[in-house]
Structures are given as structure tokens and as C-alpha cells.
Amino acid sequence: MAQNSSNNLVVKQATGALEQMKYEVAQELGINFPQDGYAGNLTSYENGSIGGYITKRLVTIAEQQLAGQGQSQGQF
């Protein structure tokens, strides 16, 4: 499957985790994401929903990590 995405991962090791998150989010939303990875049969709305929820989850994770770092810095 050729990808023509302009999105480049900064941390290449995150590929597997992001793929897993895509399937998890799709399942949570009740979207049947094909196991072969081809999402061409999904609607724009479905693809956008998956991407939006992934972004929301990643922002939440980052905020939690930043909050944790801020707390540990305040203890010194």
C-alpha cells in the first residue's frame, strides 16, 4: 500500500502505537475499519472522526505528561 501522506512522524518508533490507536478509536466510534488498512471505502466523516479523536487523545496524553513534569519540577 503506497502512502502519499505529508505527515512525517518525528518518533518513528511510534508507528505501531499510532496504528493500534487508529483501530481502537474506530472501534470505540463503531466504525468498521478494514484490517488490511485500506480506508478508501470509509466516508470522509468517518475518517475525519477517527483522526479527530486520535488528535484529541494525543493532546490529552501530552497535557498529562506536561502536568506531571511540572509537578516534579516544583518539588525541588
PDB file of N, CA, C and O in Angstrom:
ATOM      1  N   MET A   1       0.847  -1.177   0.000  1.00  0.00           N
ATOM      2  CA  MET A   1       0.000   0.000   0.000  1.00  0.00           C
ATOM      3  C   MET A   1       0.890   1.237   0.000  1.00  0.00           C
ATOM      4  O   MET A   1       1.648   1.437   0.949  1.00  0.00           O
ATOM      5  N   ALA A   2       0.824   2.050  -1.008  1.00  0.00           N
ATOM      6  CA  ALA A   2       1.611   3.268  -1.091  1.00  0.00           C
ATOM      7  C   ALA A   2       0.912   4.381  -0.328  1.00  0.00           C
ATOM      8  O   ALA A   2      -0.300   4.564  -0.439  1.00  0.00           O
ATOM      9  N   GLN A   3       1.695   5.119   0.446  1.00  0.00           N
ATOM     10  CA  GLN A   3       1.135   6.234   1.195  1.00  0.00           C
ATOM     11  C   GLN A   3       1.673   7.530   0.610  1.00  0.00           C
ATOM     12  O   GLN A   3       2.878   7.691   0.419  1.00  0.00           O
ATOM     13  N   ASN A   4       0.769   8.442   0.334  1.00  0.00           N
ATOM     14  CA  ASN A   4       1.147   9.740  -0.197  1.00  0.00           C
ATOM     15  C   ASN A   4       0.901  10.815   0.849  1.00  0.00           C
ATOM     16  O   ASN A   4       0.440  11.908   0.520  1.00  0.00           O
ATOM     17  N   SER A   5       1.201  10.517   2.090  1.00  0.00           N
ATOM     18  CA  SER A   5       0.934  11.427   3.185  1.00  0.00           C
ATOM     19  C   SER A   5       2.103  12.384   3.371  1.00  0.00           C
ATOM     20  O   SER A   5       3.266  12.006   3.226  1.00  0.00           O
ATOM     21  N   SER A   6       1.775  13.620   3.691  1.00  0.00           N
ATOM     22  CA  SER A   6       2.824  14.595   4.002  1.00  0.00           C
ATOM     23  C   SER A   6       3.120  14.595   5.494  1.00  0.00           C
ATOM     24  O   SER A   6       3.984  15.338   5.958  1.00  0.00           O
ATOM     25  N   ASN A   7       2.400  13.759   6.249  1.00  0.00           N
ATOM     26  CA  ASN A   7       2.641  13.669   7.683  1.00  0.00           C
ATOM     27  C   ASN A   7       3.838  12.774   7.939  1.00  0.00           C
ATOM     28  O   ASN A   7       3.843  11.602   7.564  1.00  0.00           O
ATOM     29  N   ASN A   8       4.841  13.329   8.573  1.00  0.00           N
ATOM     30  CA  ASN A   8       6.032  12.563   8.892  1.00  0.00           C
ATOM     31  C   ASN A   8       6.137  12.439  10.404  1.00  0.00           C
ATOM     32  O   ASN A   8       6.054  13.436  11.121  1.00  0.00           O
ATOM     33  N   LEU A   9       6.318  11.219  10.889  1.00  0.00           N
ATOM     34  CA  LEU A   9       6.456  11.008  12.315  1.00  0.00           C
ATOM     35  C   LEU A   9       7.817  11.495  12.783  1.00  0.00           C
ATOM     36  O   LEU A   9       8.841  11.212  12.160  1.00  0.00           O
ATOM     37  N   VAL A  10       7.816  12.220  13.871  1.00  0.00           N
ATOM     38  CA  VAL A  10       9.071  12.669  14.469  1.00  0.00           C
ATOM     39  C   VAL A  10       9.735  11.487  15.162  1.00  0.00           C
ATOM     40  O   VAL A  10      10.952  11.317  15.088  1.00  0.00           O
ATOM     41  N   VAL A  11       8.935  10.681  15.830  1.00  0.00           N
ATOM     42  CA  VAL A  11       9.429   9.485  16.511  1.00  0.00           C
ATOM     43  C   VAL A  11       8.948   8.278  15.718  1.00  0.00           C
ATOM     44  O   VAL A  11       7.791   7.874  15.832  1.00  0.00           O
ATOM     45  N   LYS A  12       9.828   7.713  14.925  1.00  0.00           N
ATOM     46  CA  LYS A  12       9.460   6.605  14.032  1.00  0.00           C
ATOM     47  C   LYS A  12       8.954   5.384  14.801  1.00  0.00           C
ATOM     48  O   LYS A  12       8.149   4.615  14.276  1.00  0.00           O
ATOM     49  N   GLN A  13       9.417   5.201  16.038  1.00  0.00           N
ATOM     50  CA  GLN A  13       9.008   4.054  16.840  1.00  0.00           C
ATOM     51  C   GLN A  13       7.548   4.150  17.250  1.00  0.00           C
ATOM     52  O   GLN A  13       6.996   3.166  17.743  1.00  0.00           O
ATOM     53  N   ALA A  14       6.902   5.291  17.065  1.00  0.00           N
ATOM     54  CA  ALA A  14       5.505   5.482  17.449  1.00  0.00           C
ATOM     55  C   ALA A  14       4.537   4.915  16.406  1.00  0.00           C
ATOM     56  O   ALA A  14       3.330   4.896  16.644  1.00  0.00           O
ATOM     57  N   THR A  15       5.027   4.464  15.287  1.00  0.00           N
ATOM     58  CA  THR A  15       4.173   3.978  14.205  1.00  0.00           C
ATOM     59  C   THR A  15       3.205   2.893  14.670  1.00  0.00           C
ATOM     60  O   THR A  15       2.007   2.972  14.399  1.00  0.00           O
ATOM     61  N   GLY A  16       3.709   1.898  15.356  1.00  0.00           N
ATOM     62  CA  GLY A  16       2.871   0.792  15.815  1.00  0.00           C
ATOM     63  C   GLY A  16       1.798   1.250  16.798  1.00  0.00           C
ATOM     64  O   GLY A  16       0.647   0.823  16.716  1.00  0.00           O
ATOM     65  N   ALA A  17       2.184   2.115  17.721  1.00  0.00           N
ATOM     66  CA  ALA A  17       1.230   2.614  18.716  1.00  0.00           C
ATOM     67  C   ALA A  17       0.138   3.448  18.057  1.00  0.00           C
ATOM     68  O   ALA A  17      -1.026   3.365  18.450  1.00  0.00           O
ATOM     69  N   LEU A  18       0.497   4.240  17.070  1.00  0.00           N
ATOM     70  CA  LEU A  18      -0.497   5.064  16.368  1.00  0.00           C
ATOM     71  C   LEU A  18      -1.441   4.198  15.536  1.00  0.00           C
ATOM     72  O   LEU A  18      -2.637   4.479  15.456  1.00  0.00           O
ATOM     73  N   GLU A  19      -0.906   3.154  14.921  1.00  0.00           N
ATOM     74  CA  GLU A  19      -1.753   2.237  14.165  1.00  0.00           C
ATOM     75  C   GLU A  19      -2.757   1.554  15.097  1.00  0.00           C
ATOM     76  O   GLU A  19      -3.941   1.443  14.781  1.00  0.00           O
ATOM     77  N   GLN A  20      -2.264   1.105  16.241  1.00  0.00           N
ATOM     78  CA  GLN A  20      -3.142   0.455  17.219  1.00  0.00           C
ATOM     79  C   GLN A  20      -4.214   1.433  17.698  1.00  0.00           C
ATOM     80  O   GLN A  20      -5.376   1.055  17.843  1.00  0.00           O
ATOM     81  N   MET A  21      -3.831   2.686  17.944  1.00  0.00           N
ATOM     82  CA  MET A  21      -4.781   3.694  18.399  1.00  0.00           C
ATOM     83  C   MET A  21      -5.858   3.934  17.341  1.00  0.00           C
ATOM     84  O   MET A  21      -7.020   4.157  17.681  1.00  0.00           O
ATOM     85  N   LYS A  22      -5.481   3.889  16.070  1.00  0.00           N
ATOM     86  CA  LYS A  22      -6.440   4.089  14.985  1.00  0.00           C
ATOM     87  C   LYS A  22      -7.542   3.034  15.040  1.00  0.00           C
ATOM     88  O   LYS A  22      -8.723   3.358  14.916  1.00  0.00           O
ATOM     89  N   TYR A  23      -7.157   1.782  15.225  1.00  0.00           N
ATOM     90  CA  TYR A  23      -8.135   0.700  15.295  1.00  0.00           C
ATOM     91  C   TYR A  23      -8.986   0.798  16.558  1.00  0.00           C
ATOM     92  O   TYR A  23     -10.189   0.541  16.519  1.00  0.00           O
ATOM     93  N   GLU A  24      -8.363   1.171  17.681  1.00  0.00           N
ATOM     94  CA  GLU A  24      -9.101   1.321  18.937  1.00  0.00           C
ATOM     95  C   GLU A  24     -10.148   2.422  18.837  1.00  0.00           C
ATOM     96  O   GLU A  24     -11.295   2.237  19.244  1.00  0.00           O
ATOM     97  N   VAL A  25      -9.749   3.566  18.294  1.00  0.00           N
ATOM     98  CA  VAL A  25     -10.670   4.699  18.161  1.00  0.00           C
ATOM     99  C   VAL A  25     -11.811   4.338  17.216  1.00  0.00           C
ATOM    100  O   VAL A  25     -12.971   4.634  17.505  1.00  0.00           O
ATOM    101  N   ALA A  26     -11.498   3.709  16.106  1.00  0.00           N
ATOM    102  CA  ALA A  26     -12.542   3.311  15.160  1.00  0.00           C
ATOM    103  C   ALA A  26     -13.545   2.391  15.833  1.00  0.00           C
ATOM    104  O   ALA A  26     -14.753   2.541  15.646  1.00  0.00           O
ATOM    105  N   GLN A  27     -13.052   1.439  16.616  1.00  0.00           N
ATOM    106  CA  GLN A  27     -13.938   0.508  17.313  1.00  0.00           C
ATOM    107  C   GLN A  27     -14.806   1.250  18.323  1.00  0.00           C
ATOM    108  O   GLN A  27     -16.001   0.975  18.426  1.00  0.00           O
ATOM    109  N   GLU A  28     -14.221   2.190  19.071  1.00  0.00           N
ATOM    110  CA  GLU A  28     -14.976   2.971  20.049  1.00  0.00           C
ATOM    111  C   GLU A  28     -16.086   3.782  19.378  1.00  0.00           C
ATOM    112  O   GLU A  28     -17.158   3.974  19.951  1.00  0.00           O
ATOM    113  N   LEU A  29     -15.820   4.251  18.165  1.00  0.00           N
ATOM    114  CA  LEU A  29     -16.803   5.050  17.433  1.00  0.00           C
ATOM    115  C   LEU A  29     -17.797   4.181  16.665  1.00  0.00           C
ATOM    116  O   LEU A  29     -18.737   4.699  16.063  1.00  0.00           O
ATOM    117  N   GLY A  30     -17.599   2.883  16.682  1.00  0.00           N
ATOM    118  CA  GLY A  30     -18.495   1.984  15.967  1.00  0.00           C
ATOM    119  C   GLY A  30     -18.246   1.956  14.470  1.00  0.00           C
ATOM    120  O   GLY A  30     -19.136   1.622  13.689  1.00  0.00           O
ATOM    121  N   ILE A  31     -17.031   2.307  14.077  1.00  0.00           N
ATOM    122  CA  ILE A  31     -16.663   2.312  12.661  1.00  0.00           C
ATOM    123  C   ILE A  31     -15.877   1.038  12.375  1.00  0.00           C
ATOM    124  O   ILE A  31     -14.910   0.728  13.072  1.00  0.00           O
ATOM    125  N   ASN A  32     -16.292   0.309  11.359  1.00  0.00           N
ATOM    126  CA  ASN A  32     -15.624  -0.923  10.982  1.00  0.00           C
ATOM    127  C   ASN A  32     -14.425  -0.596  10.102  1.00  0.00           C
ATOM    128  O   ASN A  32     -14.545  -0.502   8.881  1.00  0.00           O
ATOM    129  N   PHE A  33     -13.263  -0.422  10.739  1.00  0.00           N
ATOM    130  CA  PHE A  33     -12.049  -0.093   9.998  1.00  0.00           C
ATOM    131  C   PHE A  33     -11.462  -1.379   9.439  1.00  0.00           C
ATOM    132  O   PHE A  33     -11.219  -2.319  10.196  1.00  0.00           O
ATOM    133  N   PRO A  34     -11.227  -1.445   8.126  1.00  0.00           N
ATOM    134  CA  PRO A  34     -10.719  -2.674   7.499  1.00  0.00           C
ATOM    135  C   PRO A  34      -9.359  -3.092   8.055  1.00  0.00           C
ATOM    136  O   PRO A  34      -8.476  -2.252   8.222  1.00  0.00           O
ATOM    137  N   GLN A  35      -9.188  -4.351   8.336  1.00  0.00           N
ATOM    138  CA  GLN A  35      -7.938  -4.862   8.894  1.00  0.00           C
ATOM    139  C   GLN A  35      -6.773  -4.765   7.911  1.00  0.00           C
ATOM    140  O   GLN A  35      -5.612  -4.797   8.320  1.00  0.00           O
ATOM    141  N   ASP A  36      -7.078  -4.646   6.611  1.00  0.00           N
ATOM    142  CA  ASP A  36      -5.991  -4.530   5.637  1.00  0.00           C
ATOM    143  C   ASP A  36      -5.437  -3.109   5.571  1.00  0.00           C
ATOM    144  O   ASP A  36      -4.466  -2.856   4.857  1.00  0.00           O
ATOM    145  N   GLY A  37      -6.048  -2.179   6.312  1.00  0.00           N
ATOM    146  CA  GLY A  37      -5.538  -0.816   6.375  1.00  0.00           C
ATOM    147  C   GLY A  37      -6.075   0.110   5.306  1.00  0.00           C
ATOM    148  O   GLY A  37      -5.852   1.319   5.376  1.00  0.00           O
ATOM    149  N   TYR A  38      -6.779  -0.422   4.313  1.00  0.00           N
ATOM    150  CA  TYR A  38      -7.314   0.406   3.242  1.00  0.00           C
ATOM    151  C   TYR A  38      -8.598   1.070   3.714  1.00  0.00           C
ATOM    152  O   TYR A  38      -9.602   0.401   3.961  1.00  0.00           O
ATOM    153  N   ALA A  39      -8.557   2.394   3.836  1.00  0.00           N
ATOM    154  CA  ALA A  39      -9.707   3.135   4.361  1.00  0.00           C
ATOM    155  C   ALA A  39     -10.472   3.857   3.257  1.00  0.00           C
ATOM    156  O   ALA A  39     -11.265   4.754   3.541  1.00  0.00           O
ATOM    157  N   GLY A  40     -10.244   3.479   2.014  1.00  0.00           N
ATOM    158  CA  GLY A  40     -10.876   4.154   0.892  1.00  0.00           C
ATOM    159  C   GLY A  40     -12.385   3.981   0.829  1.00  0.00           C
ATOM    160  O   GLY A  40     -13.072   4.764   0.173  1.00  0.00           O
ATOM    161  N   ASN A  41     -12.904   2.969   1.501  1.00  0.00           N
ATOM    162  CA  ASN A  41     -14.347   2.744   1.491  1.00  0.00           C
ATOM    163  C   ASN A  41     -15.062   3.461   2.629  1.00  0.00           C
ATOM    164  O   ASN A  41     -16.290   3.434   2.709  1.00  0.00           O
ATOM    165  N   LEU A  42     -14.301   4.100   3.507  1.00  0.00           N
ATOM    166  CA  LEU A  42     -14.908   4.865   4.595  1.00  0.00           C
ATOM    167  C   LEU A  42     -15.272   6.257   4.088  1.00  0.00           C
ATOM    168  O   LEU A  42     -14.662   6.771   3.150  1.00  0.00           O
ATOM    169  N   THR A  43     -16.268   6.851   4.721  1.00  0.00           N
ATOM    170  CA  THR A  43     -16.651   8.204   4.317  1.00  0.00           C
ATOM    171  C   THR A  43     -15.649   9.211   4.880  1.00  0.00           C
ATOM    172  O   THR A  43     -14.880   8.900   5.790  1.00  0.00           O
ATOM    173  N   SER A  44     -15.671  10.408   4.327  1.00  0.00           N
ATOM    174  CA  SER A  44     -14.813  11.480   4.840  1.00  0.00           C
ATOM    175  C   SER A  44     -15.143  11.762   6.297  1.00  0.00           C
ATOM    176  O   SER A  44     -14.253  12.034   7.103  1.00  0.00           O
ATOM    177  N   TYR A  45     -16.417  11.698   6.630  1.00  0.00           N
ATOM    178  CA  TYR A  45     -16.850  11.936   8.006  1.00  0.00           C
ATOM    179  C   TYR A  45     -16.243  10.899   8.950  1.00  0.00           C
ATOM    180  O   TYR A  45     -15.757  11.241  10.028  1.00  0.00           O
ATOM    181  N   GLU A  46     -16.273   9.630   8.538  1.00  0.00           N
ATOM    182  CA  GLU A  46     -15.716   8.569   9.380  1.00  0.00           C
ATOM    183  C   GLU A  46     -14.215   8.731   9.554  1.00  0.00           C
ATOM    184  O   GLU A  46     -13.704   8.645  10.671  1.00  0.00           O
ATOM    185  N   ASN A  47     -13.507   8.965   8.456  1.00  0.00           N
ATOM    186  CA  ASN A  47     -12.060   9.171   8.537  1.00  0.00           C
ATOM    187  C   ASN A  47     -11.721  10.394   9.381  1.00  0.00           C
ATOM    188  O   ASN A  47     -10.779  10.367  10.173  1.00  0.00           O
ATOM    189  N   GLY A  48     -12.489  11.463   9.209  1.00  0.00           N
ATOM    190  CA  GLY A  48     -12.262  12.680   9.990  1.00  0.00           C
ATOM    191  C   GLY A  48     -12.526  12.464  11.461  1.00  0.00           C
ATOM    192  O   GLY A  48     -11.808  12.993  12.310  1.00  0.00           O
ATOM    193  N   SER A  49     -13.549  11.692  11.768  1.00  0.00           N
ATOM    194  CA  SER A  49     -13.864  11.387  13.166  1.00  0.00           C
ATOM    195  C   SER A  49     -12.732  10.603  13.819  1.00  0.00           C
ATOM    196  O   SER A  49     -12.336  10.896  14.947  1.00  0.00           O
ATOM    197  N   ILE A  50     -12.219   9.621  13.115  1.00  0.00           N
ATOM    198  CA  ILE A  50     -11.112   8.818  13.648  1.00  0.00           C
ATOM    199  C   ILE A  50      -9.903   9.717  13.887  1.00  0.00           C
ATOM    200  O   ILE A  50      -9.317   9.695  14.969  1.00  0.00           O
ATOM    201  N   GLY A  51      -9.531  10.498  12.896  1.00  0.00           N
ATOM    202  CA  GLY A  51      -8.380  11.386  13.033  1.00  0.00           C
ATOM    203  C   GLY A  51      -8.565  12.419  14.131  1.00  0.00           C
ATOM    204  O   GLY A  51      -7.624  12.728  14.863  1.00  0.00           O
ATOM    205  N   GLY A  52      -9.771  12.952  14.249  1.00  0.00           N
ATOM    206  CA  GLY A  52     -10.050  13.950  15.274  1.00  0.00           C
ATOM    207  C   GLY A  52      -9.938  13.382  16.674  1.00  0.00           C
ATOM    208  O   GLY A  52      -9.377  14.020  17.565  1.00  0.00           O
ATOM    209  N   TYR A  53     -10.471  12.183  16.874  1.00  0.00           N
ATOM    210  CA  TYR A  53     -10.395  11.555  18.191  1.00  0.00           C
ATOM    211  C   TYR A  53      -8.964  11.139  18.530  1.00  0.00           C
ATOM    212  O   TYR A  53      -8.566  11.197  19.693  1.00  0.00           O
ATOM    213  N   ILE A  54      -8.193  10.726  17.536  1.00  0.00           N
ATOM    214  CA  ILE A  54      -6.788  10.405  17.780  1.00  0.00           C
ATOM    215  C   ILE A  54      -6.055  11.657  18.236  1.00  0.00           C
ATOM    216  O   ILE A  54      -5.286  11.621  19.197  1.00  0.00           O
ATOM    217  N   THR A  55      -6.295  12.762  17.544  1.00  0.00           N
ATOM    218  CA  THR A  55      -5.648  14.023  17.917  1.00  0.00           C
ATOM    219  C   THR A  55      -6.041  14.440  19.323  1.00  0.00           C
ATOM    220  O   THR A  55      -5.193  14.852  20.114  1.00  0.00           O
ATOM    221  N   LYS A  56      -7.319  14.333  19.634  1.00  0.00           N
ATOM    222  CA  LYS A  56      -7.804  14.689  20.971  1.00  0.00           C
ATOM    223  C   LYS A  56      -7.119  13.831  22.032  1.00  0.00           C
ATOM    224  O   LYS A  56      -6.699  14.339  23.072  1.00  0.00           O
ATOM    225  N   ARG A  57      -7.008  12.531  21.767  1.00  0.00           N
ATOM    226  CA  ARG A  57      -6.375  11.630  22.728  1.00  0.00           C
ATOM    227  C   ARG A  57      -4.892  11.945  22.888  1.00  0.00           C
ATOM    228  O   ARG A  57      -4.373  11.926  24.005  1.00  0.00           O
ATOM    229  N   LEU A  58      -4.206  12.236  21.785  1.00  0.00           N
ATOM    230  CA  LEU A  58      -2.781  12.558  21.864  1.00  0.00           C
ATOM    231  C   LEU A  58      -2.539  13.860  22.628  1.00  0.00           C
ATOM    232  O   LEU A  58      -1.572  13.968  23.382  1.00  0.00           O
ATOM    233  N   VAL A  59      -3.411  14.841  22.436  1.00  0.00           N
ATOM    234  CA  VAL A  59      -3.282  16.101  23.172  1.00  0.00           C
ATOM    235  C   VAL A  59      -3.495  15.858  24.662  1.00  0.00           C
ATOM    236  O   VAL A  59      -2.771  16.412  25.489  1.00  0.00           O
ATOM    237  N   THR A  60      -4.472  15.041  25.006  1.00  0.00           N
ATOM    238  CA  THR A  60      -4.733  14.721  26.412  1.00  0.00           C
ATOM    239  C   THR A  60      -3.522  14.033  27.044  1.00  0.00           C
ATOM    240  O   THR A  60      -3.133  14.364  28.164  1.00  0.00           O
ATOM    241  N   ILE A  61      -2.930  13.085  26.331  1.00  0.00           N
ATOM    242  CA  ILE A  61      -1.744  12.386  26.828  1.00  0.00           C
ATOM    243  C   ILE A  61      -0.609  13.381  27.044  1.00  0.00           C
ATOM    244  O   ILE A  61       0.060  13.344  28.076  1.00  0.00           O
ATOM    245  N   ALA A  62      -0.391  14.262  26.086  1.00  0.00           N
ATOM    246  CA  ALA A  62       0.684  15.250  26.200  1.00  0.00           C
ATOM    247  C   ALA A  62       0.438  16.194  27.373  1.00  0.00           C
ATOM    248  O   ALA A  62       1.370  16.519  28.109  1.00  0.00           O
ATOM    249  N   GLU A  63      -0.802  16.636  27.556  1.00  0.00           N
ATOM    250  CA  GLU A  63      -1.122  17.518  28.677  1.00  0.00           C
ATOM    251  C   GLU A  63      -0.853  16.830  30.010  1.00  0.00           C
ATOM    252  O   GLU A  63      -0.324  17.445  30.936  1.00  0.00           O
ATOM    253  N   GLN A  64      -1.217  15.554  30.105  1.00  0.00           N
ATOM    254  CA  GLN A  64      -0.978  14.809  31.336  1.00  0.00           C
ATOM    255  C   GLN A  64       0.511  14.667  31.615  1.00  0.00           C
ATOM    256  O   GLN A  64       0.949  14.784  32.759  1.00  0.00           O
ATOM    257  N   GLN A  65       1.281  14.414  30.570  1.00  0.00           N
ATOM    258  CA  GLN A  65       2.727  14.287  30.751  1.00  0.00           C
ATOM    259  C   GLN A  65       3.350  15.614  31.146  1.00  0.00           C
ATOM    260  O   GLN A  65       4.232  15.657  32.003  1.00  0.00           O
ATOM    261  N   LEU A  66       2.898  16.691  30.529  1.00  0.00           N
ATOM    262  CA  LEU A  66       3.431  18.010  30.878  1.00  0.00           C
ATOM    263  C   LEU A  66       3.047  18.394  32.300  1.00  0.00           C
ATOM    264  O   LEU A  66       3.857  18.976  33.021  1.00  0.00           O
ATOM    265  N   ALA A  67       1.839  18.079  32.706  1.00  0.00           N
ATOM    266  CA  ALA A  67       1.398  18.380  34.066  1.00  0.00           C
ATOM    267  C   ALA A  67       2.234  17.591  35.071  1.00  0.00           C
ATOM    268  O   ALA A  67       2.597  18.110  36.127  1.00  0.00           O
ATOM    269  N   GLY A  68       2.533  16.351  34.743  1.00  0.00           N
ATOM    270  CA  GLY A  68       3.364  15.526  35.619  1.00  0.00           C
ATOM    271  C   GLY A  68       4.771  16.063  35.732  1.00  0.00           C
ATOM    272  O   GLY A  68       5.364  16.010  36.810  1.00  0.00           O
ATOM    273  N   GLN A  69       5.328  16.585  34.640  1.00  0.00           N
ATOM    274  CA  GLN A  69       6.661  17.164  34.668  1.00  0.00           C
ATOM    275  C   GLN A  69       6.673  18.432  35.497  1.00  0.00           C
ATOM    276  O   GLN A  69       7.630  18.691  36.227  1.00  0.00           O
ATOM    277  N   GLY A  70       5.627  19.216  35.390  1.00  0.00           N
ATOM    278  CA  GLY A  70       5.536  20.462  36.153  1.00  0.00           C
ATOM    279  C   GLY A  70       5.485  20.195  37.639  1.00  0.00           C
ATOM    280  O   GLY A  70       6.078  20.937  38.422  1.00  0.00           O
ATOM    281  N   GLN A  71       4.777  19.132  38.049  1.00  0.00           N
ATOM    282  CA  GLN A  71       4.683  18.788  39.467  1.00  0.00           C
ATOM    283  C   GLN A  71       6.034  18.331  40.013  1.00  0.00           C
ATOM    284  O   GLN A  71       6.419  18.688  41.126  1.00  0.00           O
ATOM    285  N   SER A  72       6.745  17.537  39.213  1.00  0.00           N
ATOM    286  CA  SER A  72       8.024  17.042  39.704  1.00  0.00           C
ATOM    287  C   SER A  72       9.053  18.166  39.785  1.00  0.00           C
ATOM    288  O   SER A  72       9.938  18.122  40.639  1.00  0.00           O
ATOM    289  N   GLN A  73       8.958  19.167  38.918  1.00  0.00           N
ATOM    290  CA  GLN A  73       9.883  20.294  38.973  1.00  0.00           C
ATOM    291  C   GLN A  73       9.620  21.158  40.197  1.00  0.00           C
ATOM    292  O   GLN A  73      10.543  21.749  40.759  1.00  0.00           O
ATOM    293  N   GLY A  74       8.358  21.230  40.608  1.00  0.00           N
ATOM    294  CA  GLY A  74       8.005  22.050  41.754  1.00  0.00           C
ATOM    295  C   GLY A  74       8.446  21.449  43.077  1.00  0.00           C
ATOM    296  O   GLY A  74       8.418  22.139  44.096  1.00  0.00           O
ATOM    297  N   GLN A  75       8.854  20.184  43.095  1.00  0.00           N
ATOM    298  CA  GLN A  75       9.247  19.536  44.327  1.00  0.00           C
ATOM    299  C   GLN A  75      10.686  19.820  44.699  1.00  0.00           C
ATOM    300  O   GLN A  75      11.087  19.519  45.824  1.00  0.00           O
ATOM    301  N   PHE A  76      11.469  20.376  43.822  1.00  0.00           N
ATOM    302  CA  PHE A  76      12.893  20.620  44.115  1.00  0.00           C
ATOM    303  C   PHE A  76      13.088  21.831  44.945  1.00  0.00           C
ATOM    304  O   PHE A  76      14.222  22.176  45.279  1.00  0.00           O
TER     305      PHE A  76
END
